[in-house]
Amino acid sequence: MHTPEPRRGPAGLAPAAGPAPHTPHRGPGARALAPDLARGVMLLFIAIANVSWFLYGGDEHPAVVHPTDGTVLDRALSTLAILFVDARVYPMFAFLFGYGMVQFATSRAARGIPEPVVRRMLARRHWWMIAFGFAHAALLFAGDILGAYGLAGLILAALFFRRTDRTLKILVWVVVAILAVSALFSLIGAVMVSWVLPQATGMSAEELAGDTGFTVGSQRGMLSGDGNYLISVGARVLFFALGLFGQLLGLVVPACILLGWLAARHRFLEDPERHRRLLGRTALWGILIGVLGAAPQALSYLGLLPLADAAWWGTMGLVTLTGMAGGVGYAALFGLLALRLRSRVGSPLRAVAAVGKRSLSFYLLQSLIFAPLLAAWGFGMGEWMGTAGAYALAVAVWVLSLVIAGVLESRGRRGPAEALLRRLTYRRDDPAGLHPAGAVPTRSDSPGPAGPGRPPPPQPSVPPPPIDPPSRGASP
């Protein structure tokens, strides 16, 4: 039986109808542990994924960024990264980015900020993220993802932020279907080019595929191997511009943002107890699908899957599709871990969560250390450093982040990038949001039409949100 869609309310709000679920361990103003814990750990994975882009001196594999030479340990670590890290961490961060968009809108609506103002703040935030991403790419690292998140958030919020759960789920399934068809045809094409057509035509795979020499592996030298800094800036800006729209058209980032909206509307990470079984299934199957989908690429890297170098693109569609499942699976796993650990959060976990709270600052810090040390225009260590040494550097930078984040947390300070983005985003629309966590703004800081020295306006009632009623076992 068809049920009419509920009346739309403020953009992307969490369910307001009925009593809120009881969450005994968190106060009403407390911050959910799971998103910060996930971001904090995933920044280690991001460091591992990004540092390989600077190893421009090693032999190339066309489908992955990891060097193929080096010790047995180097190759083993690269294989693990292909299976568990590559194409998984950025979808997970896109999911958490979407989750945060809904939290942003919900918290400001609860403080009485009008919906048009909230939408204006979100748009301004996304424009500044694109600007941050451009600066990051031009100065340090071409593989920046901030710009792609900002562009996707800007477009998706304008088109779909007020849509119902049902509409968002349809959009996600359409994306999954497109990615699945693309992955299937890529695999079939790679098999034809590698084995079938050469035997049938007598032509080589390179002749059939039109080998251009441009591969994933070849980009390491192009982006990090030039000793002239100004020339390297031009290469990075070009790569950033292509990636900015490529990430959007690749559909994984938009789909994960939409999944983050759905999960946030139902408070999957704020109230993991209520969604324990679904989080468990999502973590198990998502991570398993992610690993299995990356297995062909790992076998190809090890030389155990004899795809022709000219057909390096054959596994990319499968890795992209299953990476989305793996990223969401990781987010669900951290929701479960937060549920298990929230009553006994010790200093190490608090430090990881503190890094997650300041993920933008520490994401940029990684490039600030990696680029000058490893790129040819800096100290050039990427020419001779192996994968094991690079991963040790990545872990060291992450540990340094833990120390710095712990100090900032103890002083109640935000990360410098977060503080700057807030100031650029909030301006006069939400002066209270500029105060450090725990600070109580004065009455003159209250947002809204009351103005300085006047009493704040009464809290408006929140209309029904634009979601369908949650059903048992529904996917986030």
C-alpha positions in Angstrom: 0.0 0.0 0.0 1.4 3.4 -0.9 2.0 5.8 1.9 2.3 9.5 1.1 5.6 11.1 1.7 5.8 13.1 4.9 5.7 16.9 4.8 9.1 18.4 4.4 10.7 20.4 7.2 14.1 21.9 7.8 16.8 20.5 5.6 18.1 17.1 6.6 17.0 17.1 10.2 17.0 14.0 12.3 13.6 12.5 13.3 11.6 14.7 15.6 8.4 12.8 15.8 7.9 10.7 18.9 10.2 10.5 21.9 13.9 10.5 21.3 15.6 7.2 22.1 17.3 7.0 25.5 21.0 7.1 25.4 22.3 6.8 28.9 25.9 7.5 28.4 25.7 10.8 26.6 24.4 14.1 27.8 22.2 16.2 25.5 25.1 18.4 24.5 27.7 15.7 24.3 29.5 14.9 21.2 29.1 11.4 19.7 32.3 9.3 20.1 32.0 7.2 17.0 32.5 9.8 14.2 35.5 11.3 15.9 37.0 7.9 16.7 36.5 6.9 13.0 38.1 10.0 11.7 41.0 9.7 14.1 41.9 6.2 13.1 41.2 6.7 9.4 43.7 9.6 9.4 46.3 7.0 10.0 45.0 5.1 6.9 44.9 8.3 4.9 48.6 8.9 5.8 49.4 5.4 4.6 47.4 5.9 1.4 48.9 9.3 0.6 52.5 8.8 1.4 52.9 6.3 -1.4 52.2 9.1 -3.9 55.5 10.7 -3.0 57.6 7.5 -3.7 58.5 8.5 -7.2 61.8 6.6 -7.4 60.4 3.0 -7.4 59.2 0.8 -10.3 55.6 1.3 -11.4 52.5 -0.8 -11.5 50.0 0.6 -13.9 46.9 0.1 -11.7 48.2 1.2 -8.2 50.4 3.9 -6.8 52.6 1.5 -4.8 56.1 0.8 -6.1 56.6 -2.8 -7.2 60.3 -3.1 -6.2 61.8 -3.2 -2.8 61.9 -5.9 -0.1 59.4 -8.6 0.7 58.2 -6.5 3.6 57.6 -3.5 1.2 55.5 -5.6 -1.1 53.6 -7.3 1.7 52.7 -3.9 3.2 51.6 -2.5 -0.2 49.4 -5.6 -0.7 47.7 -5.0 2.7 47.2 -1.4 1.8 45.5 -2.4 -1.5 43.2 -4.8 0.3 42.3 -2.6 3.4 43.2 1.0 2.7 43.1 2.1 -0.9 39.7 3.3 -2.2 38.2 2.7 1.3 39.2 5.6 3.5 37.9 8.4 1.2 34.5 6.9 0.8 34.3 6.5 4.6 35.3 10.2 5.1 32.6 11.1 2.5 30.1 9.2 4.5 31.1 11.0 7.7 31.1 14.3 5.8 27.5 13.8 4.8 26.7 12.7 8.4 28.2 15.9 9.7 26.1 18.0 7.3 22.9 16.8 8.9 24.4 17.3 12.4 25.3 20.8 11.4 21.8 21.6 10.2 20.1 19.9 13.1 22.1 21.6 15.8 21.5 25.1 14.3 17.8 24.5 13.8 17.6 23.5 17.5 19.2 26.8 18.4 16.5 28.7 16.5 18.6 29.6 13.4 16.2 29.9 10.4 16.6 27.3 7.7 17.6 29.7 4.9 20.4 30.9 7.1 21.5 27.3 7.8 21.5 26.5 4.1 23.5 29.7 3.4 26.1 28.7 6.0 26.4 25.2 4.5 26.9 26.7 1.0 29.5 29.1 2.3 31.3 26.2 4.1 31.4 24.2 0.9 32.8 27.0 -1.2 35.6 27.6 1.4 36.3 23.8 1.4 36.9 24.1 -2.4 39.2 27.0 -1.8 41.1 25.1 1.0 41.4 22.1 -1.4 42.8 24.3 -4.2 45.4 25.8 -1.9 46.3 22.4 -0.5 46.7 20.9 -4.0 48.6 23.8 -5.4 51.1 24.1 -2.6 51.6 20.5 -1.4 49.5 17.5 -2.5 47.7 17.0 -5.8 45.5 14.2 -4.4 43.5 16.6 -2.2 39.9 15.5 -1.5 38.6 18.6 0.3 37.7 20.3 -3.0 35.7 17.2 -4.2 33.8 17.0 -0.9 33.1 20.7 -1.0 31.8 20.6 -4.6 29.7 17.5 -4.0 28.3 19.0 -0.8 27.4 22.2 -2.6 25.6 20.5 -5.4 23.9 17.8 -3.4 22.7 20.1 -0.7 21.1 22.4 -3.3 19.3 19.6 -5.1 18.5 16.9 -2.5 19.0 18.0 1.1 15.2 18.3 1.7 14.3 15.1 -0.1 12.8 12.1 1.7 14.7 8.9 2.7 13.0 7.1 -0.1 14.3 9.5 -2.7 17.8 9.3 -1.3 17.7 5.5 -1.3 16.6 5.4 -4.9 19.5 7.8 -5.8 22.0 5.6 -4.0 20.7 2.4 -5.7 20.9 4.0 -9.1 24.5 5.0 -8.4 25.3 1.4 -7.3 23.7 0.0 -10.4 25.7 2.3 -12.6 28.9 1.5 -10.9 28.2 -2.3 -11.0 27.5 -2.2 -14.8 30.7 -0.1 -15.3 32.7 -2.6 -13.2 31.4 -5.6 -15.1 32.1 -4.1 -18.5 35.6 -3.0 -17.4 36.4 -6.6 -16.3 35.0 -8.1 -19.5 37.0 -5.5 -21.5 40.2 -6.3 -19.7 39.8 -10.0 -20.2 39.2 -9.5 -23.9 42.2 -7.2 -24.3 44.5 -9.4 -22.2 43.7 -12.9 -23.5 40.9 -13.3 -26.1 41.5 -10.7 -28.7 45.3 -11.2 -28.9 44.8 -14.8 -29.8 42.0 -14.0 -32.2 43.8 -11.2 -34.0 47.5 -11.7 -33.5 47.8 -8.1 -32.2 49.3 -7.3 -28.8 47.3 -6.0 -25.9 49.1 -2.6 -26.2 48.1 -2.3 -29.8 44.5 -3.2 -29.1 44.1 -0.9 -26.1 46.0 2.0 -27.6 48.7 2.2 -24.8 49.3 5.9 -24.0 51.7 5.4 -21.1 49.4 7.3 -18.8 48.6 5.0 -15.8 47.9 5.4 -12.1 51.5 4.4 -11.3 53.0 6.9 -13.8 51.4 9.8 -11.9 53.8 9.5 -9.0 56.8 10.7 -11.0 54.7 13.4 -12.7 53.4 14.9 -9.5 56.3 14.3 -7.1 59.4 13.8 -9.2 60.0 17.3 -10.6 62.7 19.3 -8.8 61.3 22.6 -10.0 58.6 23.7 -7.5 56.8 26.1 -9.8 56.5 23.4 -12.5 55.2 20.9 -9.9 52.6 23.5 -8.8 51.2 23.6 -12.4 51.1 19.8 -12.5 49.3 19.6 -9.2 46.7 22.3 -10.1 45.9 20.4 -13.3 45.6 17.1 -11.5 43.4 18.8 -8.8 41.1 20.3 -11.5 40.6 17.0 -13.2 40.1 15.2 -9.9 37.6 17.8 -8.6 35.1 16.9 -11.3 36.3 13.3 -11.7 35.4 12.5 -8.1 32.0 14.0 -8.6 31.4 12.2 -11.9 32.8 9.0 -10.4 29.7 9.0 -8.2 31.2 7.3 -5.1 31.7 10.5 -3.1 28.2 11.7 -3.8 26.7 8.3 -3.0 28.5 8.1 0.3 27.5 11.6 1.2 23.8 10.6 0.6 24.3 7.5 2.8 25.8 9.7 5.5 22.6 11.9 5.4 20.4 8.8 5.8 22.5 7.5 8.7 22.5 10.8 10.5 18.7 11.3 10.1 18.3 8.1 12.1 21.2 8.8 14.5 23.1 5.6 13.7 26.3 6.8 15.2 24.9 8.9 18.1 22.7 6.0 19.2 24.6 2.8 18.2 22.8 0.7 20.9 19.5 1.1 19.1 21.1 0.1 15.7 23.6 -2.5 17.0 22.5 -5.4 14.8 22.3 -3.3 11.6 25.7 -1.8 12.3 27.1 -5.3 12.9 25.8 -6.5 9.5 27.0 -3.4 7.7 30.5 -3.7 9.2 30.8 -7.4 8.5 29.5 -7.4 4.9 30.8 -4.0 4.0 34.4 -4.7 5.0 34.3 -8.3 3.5 33.0 -7.0 0.2 35.7 -4.3 0.2 38.5 -6.8 0.7 37.1 -9.3 -1.9 36.6 -6.5 -4.4 40.3 -5.4 -4.0 41.6 -9.0 -4.2 42.0 -9.0 -8.1 44.0 -5.8 -8.0 46.2 -7.2 -5.2 46.8 -10.3 -7.2 47.7 -8.2 -10.2 50.1 -6.2 -8.2 51.8 -9.4 -7.0 52.0 -10.7 -10.6 49.5 -13.5 -9.9 46.7 -12.3 -12.1 48.2 -12.0 -15.6 46.2 -9.0 -16.9 48.1 -7.1 -19.6 49.6 -3.8 -18.5 47.6 -2.1 -21.2 44.4 -3.3 -19.5 45.3 -1.9 -16.1 41.9 -0.2 -15.9 40.1 -3.6 -15.8 39.9 -3.9 -12.0 39.4 -0.2 -11.3 35.6 -0.3 -11.5 35.4 -3.3 -9.1 37.7 -1.6 -6.7 35.7 1.6 -6.8 32.3 -0.1 -6.3 33.4 -2.4 -3.4 35.5 0.4 -1.9 32.2 2.3 -1.2 31.0 -0.8 0.7 34.2 -1.0 2.6 34.2 2.6 3.6 30.7 2.5 5.0 31.6 -0.8 6.7 34.5 0.9 8.5 32.2 3.7 9.7 29.7 1.0 11.0 32.6 -0.8 12.7 33.6 2.4 14.6 30.1 2.9 15.7 30.2 -0.6 17.3 33.6 0.1 18.8 32.3 3.4 20.3 29.4 1.5 21.8 31.7 -1.0 23.4 34.3 1.5 24.6 32.3 4.6 25.5 32.0 3.7 29.2 35.8 3.2 29.6 37.4 5.7 27.2 41.0 6.0 28.3 43.7 8.5 27.4 44.7 6.7 24.1 41.2 6.7 22.8 40.6 10.2 23.9 43.7 11.2 21.9 42.4 9.4 18.8 39.0 11.1 19.2 40.8 14.4 19.7 42.5 14.0 16.4 39.2 13.1 14.8 37.7 16.3 16.1 40.4 18.2 14.3 40.7 16.0 11.2 41.0 18.9 8.8 44.0 20.3 10.5 45.8 17.0 10.9 44.9 16.0 7.3 46.7 19.1 6.1 49.6 18.5 8.6 50.4 15.2 6.9 51.0 17.0 3.5 52.9 19.7 5.3 55.4 17.1 6.4 55.3 14.6 3.6 55.7 17.0 0.7 58.9 18.8 1.7 60.6 15.6 2.9 59.7 13.3 0.1 59.1 15.4 -3.1 61.9 16.1 -5.5 61.5 19.9 -5.0 62.2 19.3 -1.3 64.7 16.9 0.3 63.8 14.2 -2.4 63.7 11.3 0.1 60.9 9.8 -2.0 63.4 8.8 -4.7 65.1 6.2 -2.5 62.7 5.5 0.3 60.8 2.2 0.3 57.3 1.4 1.3 58.2 0.2 4.8 60.1 3.4 5.5 57.3 5.5 4.1 54.7 3.8 6.2 56.9 4.2 9.3 57.0 7.9 8.5 53.2 7.9 8.1 52.7 6.3 11.5 55.2 8.7 13.1 53.2 11.7 11.7 50.0 10.2 13.1 51.5 9.7 16.5 52.7 13.3 16.4 49.1 14.3 15.6 47.9 12.4 18.7 50.3 14.4 20.9 49.3 17.7 19.4 45.6 16.9 19.6 45.9 15.9 23.2 47.4 19.2 24.1 44.8 21.1 22.1 42.0 19.1 23.8 43.4 19.7 27.3 43.3 23.5 26.5 39.9 23.4 24.9 41.3 24.6 21.6 40.1 23.7 18.1 42.5 22.9 15.3 43.7 25.9 13.4 42.1 24.9 10.1 38.8 24.1 11.9 38.9 27.5 13.7 39.5 29.3 10.4 36.8 27.4 8.5 34.3 28.2 11.2 35.1 31.9 11.2 34.8 32.0 7.4 31.6 30.0 7.5 29.7 31.3 10.5 30.4 35.1 10.4 27.3 36.8 11.8 24.9 34.0 11.1 26.0 32.0 14.2 28.4 33.9 16.4 27.8 31.4 19.2 29.4 28.7 17.0 32.7 30.5 17.0 33.2 29.9 20.8 35.4 26.9 21.8 33.5 23.8 22.9 32.2 24.3 26.4 32.2 28.1 26.3 28.9 29.7 27.0 28.2 32.7 24.8 26.8 35.9 26.3 23.4 37.1 25.4 24.9 39.6 22.9 26.3 36.6 21.0 23.0 35.0 20.5 22.1 34.4 16.8 18.9 35.6 15.2 17.0 38.8 15.1 17.3 39.7 18.7 20.6 41.5 18.3 23.1 42.6 20.9 21.7 43.4 24.3 18.2 42.1 23.5 16.6 38.9 24.8 17.0 35.9 22.3 13.9 34.9 20.3 11.8 31.9 21.5 12.8 28.5 20.1 10.6 27.7 17.2 8.9 24.3 16.9 10.6 22.0 14.4 8.3 20.7 11.7 8.3 17.0 10.7 11.6 16.1 9.0 11.8 15.0 5.4 12.3 11.3 6.1 10.3 8.1 6.0 9.6 6.4 9.3 12.5 4.0 10.1 11.7 0.4 9.5 13.3 -2.6 11.2 16.4 -3.6 9.3 16.4 -0.6 7.0 19.8 0.2 5.5 21.3 3.5 6.6 
